[in-house]
Amino acid sequence: MARSDALTEIAPLTAAELGDAEALVAEAGWNQTAADWRIFLELGTVHAVRADGRVVATAATLPYQGFGWISMVLVTAEYRRRGLASLLMRRCIDALVASGRVPVLDATPDGQQVYRGLGFRDTWGFQRLTARERSAATGATAPDGITIKPITDAVWPTLCRYDAAAFGADRSALLARLRTRLPAASLYAERAGEIAGLLLGRDGRTSSQLGPLVADDNATARTLLARALDAVSGPVYIDFADAKADISAWLGTLGFTSQRPLTRMVLGRSEGFDDPTRTYAVAGPELG
């Protein structure tokens, strides 16, 4: 079927259309809520295509310093195979490049092949780990000298600087919107008065999600996860780095399994902006 002229018109999503956006997420079986869409409305842009009086396709950009995320590429079933996803991807790429930012995204295996054709390159991989039912996270005691604490306003600016050093840019505005979404998972690790790790989480449409998780070492990361997992009930997602195989194996003993692999990709570069040594779990493929 030929694409009509109306389906080439792209305009930003509005707050009044959040219901349409949530319907796209539900149709795809994704986990985002209205609060996640508001992150893009407040901090980035959601490019949308409309037909039949509703939003039928979206793609979002989230700008950071020097680079920007592309995500939330969704097309309702009735309007697939009409080139809308490609059209929206091009709009996102062009917008980020015009602003002087390098496009970054997290790709599924199918998307990875498409994005390579657009000039994106692989940097590192991670797995979406899921657990509907899980064992208690016993045996993960804090390393000597490490204390796990709930996040407070007093330590917040220091935590944001710690995260920025690992992520490659200040994303304090995003983190502030995640901080209160899952209070039991808002934790940090301290060693001799210095930050040694940070964990946040958020509620989701079908599951809670843990991340980002940034830590100095495996023992600290595992302790933060254990504390959060014992405090959070119900299903959980963690988008966990492939390089952290020891902790992935431990999560497997608790009942986590891999739902799908993802690859972090950047346009026209051979390496990313983040520090994979201290990055254990990402905030989510849609957020970075």
Secondary structure, DSSP 8 states (H G I E B T S, - for coil): ----GGGG--EE--GGGHHHHHHHHHHHT----HHHHHHHHHHSEEEEEEETTEEEEEEEEEE-SSEEEEEEEEE-GGGTTSSHHHHHHHHHHHHHHHTT-EEEEEE-HHHHHHHHHTTEEEEEEEEEEEESS----TT----TTEEEEE--TTTHHHHHHHHHHHHSS--HHHHHHHHTTSGGG-EEEEETTEEEEEEEEE--SSSEEEEEEEESSHHHHHHHHHHHHHH--S-EEEEEETT-HHHHHHHHHHT-EEEEEEEEEEES-SS-SS-TTTEEE-S-TTT-
